Every structure is written in C-alpha cells, then in structure tokens.
C-alpha cells in the first residue's frame, strides 16, 4: 500500500504509518545475511515508503552502476550496467546527495533516450552511505509530481539502514569464508591424522605377528632349555596381544569417519538383544539381569549404531560384574536412548575424559579395556549429528545416553 501521496501531505496518520513501515523494513534488514536478500527487502520498501510506481536498487561497481534489483509496475533496467557518469543514480553517488527530478525530460542530467522506453516521468534517488556511497535507491512515478518532504526523509532513512545492512552482510560473508577455510584446514588435519593412524596401525601388525610367532616357537621347541624363562615368553605374548588389540582399535577408530552413512529405520532394542546374547555366550560367568524395552525405534546407520551399543553394553557388563545383583537396562527417554548399569560407577567430574582415546576411569589392573571403545562410539554418534554423554557416581552405577540427530 502506498502510504504517502501528494494529495495528503500533512496528514499525521500518514506520518505515523510511514514510520511504522520504516521500522518494519529496518527490522527485516537485520535478518538479511547477503546482498540479494537486502536488495529484495529494500526495493519493496522504497516503493511502499515513497508511494511510488516503481523502485530500483543500484549498486556501485567501480566506475559503473549496476541496476541490481527493482520493484515496479513494469520492468525498468533490472540487470543493466552503465558508466557512473552517464546515469542519474551515478550523479547521486558522485555528489553524495539525494536527487529529486519532477520532469526527467527537462533535466540535463538525465539521459532522456534511456528513460523514454519506460513509464518514468518523475524520480527521487538517495545515495546509500552518503560519506562514501556504495549504491543508491531510486523511486519513480509515472505521472509528474514532486515527492513530499516525508517521502524523501523516509527514502534517505531507508538508504542509511541499507548501508548498515550491507556492512553487516559483508562482515557475515567474511566470517563465513574464514570459518569455511578453518573448517577445511581442520578437516585436512583430521584426514592426515586418520591416514597416519591407519598406516601406523597397519604396518605395525606384521612385526607384532612375527614377535608372537617366534615366541610361540621358542615355547614349543625350547621349553626345556628355557626352564623358568618361559615366564618371560608369557609376558612377551601378553604384551604382544595387548599391543595388537590397541592397533585393532586404532584401525577401527580411523575408519569410523570414512564411508557414507546409510540412514534407514531400525530397532535399537533388537540390536541390544543380539549383543547381549553374544556377551552371555562369551562370558557365561556373568549372571546378572538385563532389561531391554520391547521396541526402541530409531533411524540411522544400524551397522554403526550397533558398534555404539556394543561398546556401551560391554562397558556396563564389565563394570557391573563385581556385583552379585548386577543389572543392566536398555531403554529410551526424552528423545535419547540409554544403557544403564548398577556397577562401580565413576566420578562425574572426570566425564570429559570418557570419550578421549586411551583415557580410562579406572586402573588397568582393575578392569580390562584400553579406553578406545567409547571414543569410537563418540565418533559414530557425532557422524549422525547426535551427542553422547554419561551420568554416574562412584559405587552407584552409570547411565550412558546418546541421540542420533
């Protein structure tokens, strides 16, 4: 709606309406993150605030004017470029002042042959950032008239707000570019670290196999000569096995960030029952109770989420083993899945170390494991856009939660 007309220049309601609309468009500009969004808002705003038949947004491009946007009853010069000294928008920018022309055919500054194919008869153009203009906003009328003082004030206020919005958009674009560059640097570093971990883990397995193999040969062929020295071979074999497991875990950790995720519906409860069945077969001495919800629907890469559940259930299995009344529960609450146990627990103040590779809450001699399983689970959950965390107190068990984004 045209809010200001020459027929009612002094109507107080039009002043109020004009200020309300200006505030509305200024608020809209605060959300604009790039130049196209600013152009769309300002072109519409200029036409409504000036009560015009058309409006255009001109961007200074070196020594040229680029008519980057418009809002009009008929096409004007959308996309056109012209030398800054050969158009009236350029004049407004070069002279850093608002231009008002009642009759474009009676003003020498206006190239009449450019305007003749259009509907324009009168116009007003305000520079964007008067100290050092970066563009201009123009309002046009099909019939001859002179804009009111209120129309011109609103147009210039819009131009001033536009200058601020353009500066903010430029800062935002610079921030996004720097963030993208930093993200790519971090991604490159991560790729290098993963490649290094994979190469080291893979290349070290061959000499470990040799150490293990020759230790076994010594034990089988020379046990009599070695006597009590076989104890040293046992230590070598045990250390080799631990090192081999560490390398296996490193290989797994390095591959968790590779490959495409396959998103599909699956049941967390079904996966949990499979894993518990395997644990009962592998560790029949554990006689505790496991409670699993009937169904826990989810969506994600079931193959990888199974790795998460396996790590959490094995943790719960291990740390609840000392209790005669060991109990594990698998369920969901408030959009997150959980694995809860009544085991030895840990100090929640140290929970930030849980998902760091090779960090342990307990001494190596107390419980088996090397602190990599939770790091792998953490990486898988992050790949799904989710999060994983834990609640615990020493002696009161632990609850591990995770979401899948």
N, C-alpha and C positions, 0 to 999 in steps of 0.2 A: 504494500500500500504506500502511495506517495504521501509523505507526512507533512510536506511543506509546499505550498503553492503561492504564486504571486497574488492570488485572489484573497488571501487571508494572511498577510504578512505579520500582523501584530497580534494574532490570536494566541493567548497564553497557553491554551491547551496544546497547540502545535509545538510550542517551545518545550513543554513537558514531554510530549510524545517523542520529539526529536532527541531529547536527552536520554529517554528510556531506551530508544532504539540504538543510540550510540553506545550506551553501556552494554546492551545485549551483544552487539557486534564486537566490542572490546573484549568481553568475556569469551566469546567464541575464538578470538585470536589467541588467547592464552593457551588453547589446546592445540593450535596448529603447529605441527612439527616440521613442515617443509614448505617450500615456496608454492607449489601447486595448491596446497590447502589454503595458504594465505590469499592467493590470487582469487580463488573461488569465493571466499568469505568477503573479501574487500570489494570485488566487482559488484556483488549483490548489494552490499552495504551502501556503496557510493550511490547507486541508482535510487535506493529507497530513501536515504537521508537527504538527497538533493531533489527528490521528486522529479527525477529526470526520465527521459525516454530511453536512455542508454548510458552505460558507463564502461570505461576501459581501464585496464591496469597496464602501465608501461614500465618496463624495466630498462635501466641504462646498461648497455653492453658496450663498454669502451666509448667509441665515438658514434655509436648508433643507438637508436631507440628500438626496443623490441616490444611490440604490442602483444603481451603475453596472455592476456585474458580480457573477456568482455561479458557484459550482461546487457542485452539490448533487444528492442522490438524487432530489429533486423540486423543482419551481420554488418560489422564495421570493418575492422582491419585485423581480426584475430590472426596472430602468427606473423604479421608483416614486420619488416625491419626497414628503417630509413636513417639517413645521416642525422645526427642530433641537431645540426644547424638548419635542417630543412623541414622541421615539424614543430608545431606549437608546444607539444609536450617537451621537446628538447629545449625550447625557449624558456619554459617554466623552470627546468632543471638548471640551465646555464645561468639564469638570472636569480634563481633561488627565491621565487615569489609566485604567489597564486595569480593565474591569468583568467580574466573574465572578458569574453567577447560576445557581444549581443548579436552581431551580424558578421559571420565569417567571411562574407563576400565583400565587406567594406573594411577589412583589416589587412594591411600589407604583410603582416607576419604569417598569415595563413595561406598555404599553397592551395588556392581555390580549386585547381584541377583535381587534387586528391580528394577533396570533400564533395565535389559535385555529384559523384555517383551515389552518395549516401543521403540519408534523411536529415543530416545535421544542419541546423541553422544557427543556434547559439551554443556556447560551451563555457565550461569553467574547469580549469586544471590546477591541481595543487601538487607541489613537489613533495616527495617522500624524503624526509630528513632535510630540512632547509639549509643546515650548515654545510652539508656535503651530500647533495641529492643522489640517491641510488635508483630513483624511479619517479613516477608521477601517477596521480589518479585523476581521470577525466570524467566529467558528467556532461551529457549532451541533450539538447532539446530540439524537437522537430519544428517548433514554431518560435518565432523571435521573442525572447524575453531576457530579462536581467535577473540572475539569481538573487535571492534575498540575502541580507546580512547573516541570518541564522543558517541558511543553506551553506554559505561559504565557511562559516565557523565550524559547522559540523563536518564539512568536507576536509578542512585542514586538520581538525582533531582526529579524524579517521586516518589521515595521512601520517600524523605523528604516532598514532598507535601502531600503524603498519610498520613504521621504521623500527620500533621496538620489537615487534613480532619477527621481522626479518633478521635482526641481530640475534634474537634468541634461536631462530631456526638455524642460522649459520653456526652458532655455538653448539647446538644439538648435533648438527651434521659432523662437526669436527670431533665432538666427543664420541659419536658412534664410529667414526673412522678410526680413531685411536683405540677404541675398545675392540673393534674388529681386528686391528693389527696386533694388539696384545693377545687376543684370543688365539689368533693364528700362531703367534710365537709360542704360546703355552702348548698348543696342540702339537707343534713341531717338536718341542722338547719332550712331551709325553711320548710321541711316536719314537723318538730316538731312545728314550729310556726303555720303552717296551721292546724295541728291537734288540737293545743291548741285553736286557734280561733274558729274552728268548735265546739269543746267541750264546750267552754265558751258560745258561741252564742246559741247553742242548749239547754244547761242546764239552762240558764237564762230565756228562754222564758216561762217556766212553772210558776215561781213565778210572772213574769210580767202579765201573764194571770190572775193569782189569784188577783193581785192588781187591775187590770182593772175590773174584775168581781165583787169584793166586793165593789168597788167604785160605780159601776152601781146599785148594790143592795141598798146601802145607799141612793143614789139619788132617787130611785124609792119608797123605803119603808119608808124613814125617812126624806123626803124633808121638811115637815112641822116643825119638831123639829129642823132641821139644820138651817133653815132660810137662812141668808146670807152666812152660812157656805158652801152652795153648790158651792160657787165660788172656795173654796179650792179643792173640789172634781173635778171641771172642770180643775183646774191646774194639779191635780194628773193624770187625764185621758189624758190630753195633753202631759204631760211628759212621761207617760207610752207609748203612741203612738209613740213619738219620739224615745224612747229607743227601742221599738220593731222594728222600721224601721232601726235603727242602727244595730241591731242584724241580721235582714234580709240581710242587705248589707254586713255584716261581713261573713255571711254564703255564700253568693254569691261569695265574694272575695276569700274565702278559697277554693271554688270548681273550680275556673277558671283554676287552674294549674293541675287539675286531669282529667283523661279520655283521650281517644285518639281523635286526630283531624281527622275529616272526610273531606278530600280535594276533592272538586268537583266544576265544573263551576256553577256560579250563577250570578244574576244581582243585583248590588248594588242599581240601580235605583228602581227596583221593591220592594226591601225591604224598601227603603226610603218612597215610596208611601204608603205602608202598615202602617208604623209607623205614618206618617203624618195624615192618616185617623183616626187612634186611638186618636191622640192628638186633632184633631178637634172635635171628639165626646166627649172627656173628658173635654176639655176646650173651649167651643163654644164662649166664650167672646173674644178670640184671633182672630182678623180679618185681620191679615197680609197676605202677598203674599209669596207663596212657589214655587220656580222654581226648577224643577228636570229634569236632562238630560233624553233624551228618553231611552237610554240604557247605562249602565255602567258595562260592563262585568268584572268579577273577578273570582278568583279561591281560594278556602279555605273552612273553615267550616262555611257555611252560617248561621247555628244556632247561633254560637258565634259572627260572624260579625254583625248579627242583634242586638246583645246586644251593640256593639260598636256604631252602627248608632243610636240606641235608646238613648244612653247617650248623644251623640253629638247633636242630634236634640232636645232633651228635654232641654239641656243647651241653645241652640240657641232660642228655644221657650220662655224660661223663661227670658233670658236677653235682648230679643228684645221686650218683652211685653210692656214696658213703652212707646214705640214709636207708634204714630198713623200710621206711614207709615212703620211698621215692615216688613222686607223682609228677607227670608232665601233662600239660593241657595245650591243645592247638585250637584256636578259635579266631573270632573277628569281633571288633567293636569300634564304633565311630569311624568307619571307613578304613580301618587298618587291621591287618592280620597280626596275630601274636603267637609266640611259643613261650609258655610259662613253666617254670620248674620250682621245686621247693628245696633246691640244693644249697651249696655253700655260699652262693652269692658273691658279691664283691662291693668295694667302696664306690658309690656312685660318683664321687668327686674325681675318680680316675676314668670315668666312662669315655672321655675323649680319646683315650688310647686304644679303646676296644677295636676300632676298625683300621688301625695302622698296622701294616705288615710286621710280623715278628714281635709285636708287643703282647705281653702276657699279663694277666691279673694275678697269677699265682706262680710259685716257683716251679721250674721244670721238673723237679723230682716229685712234686705233689700230684700233678695230673699230666697225662700225655697231651701232645699237640705242640704246634710251633707258632701259633698266632697268625696264621695266614688265612684260615677259613673265613673268619669274619671280614677280613679285608676284601676277599673275593665276593662275599655276599654284598658288602657295601658297594662295590663297583657295579655289580649287576643291578642293584636297586637304583643307583644313580642313572644308569643307562635307560631305565624305564621311566625316568623323570620323577621317581619317588624319593623317599627318605627312610632311614632305618635308625632306631635308637633303642636304648635299654633303660629299665628301672631295676634297681637292686639295692639290697642292704646285706652286709655280711651276716651269714647264718640264716637269712630269710629268703633265699632263692633269688631268681632273676626272671624278668619278663622282657623279651625282645619283641619289638614292634617293627613292622615295615609296611610301606604303601608302594603302589606301582604307578603313581602319577595319573 
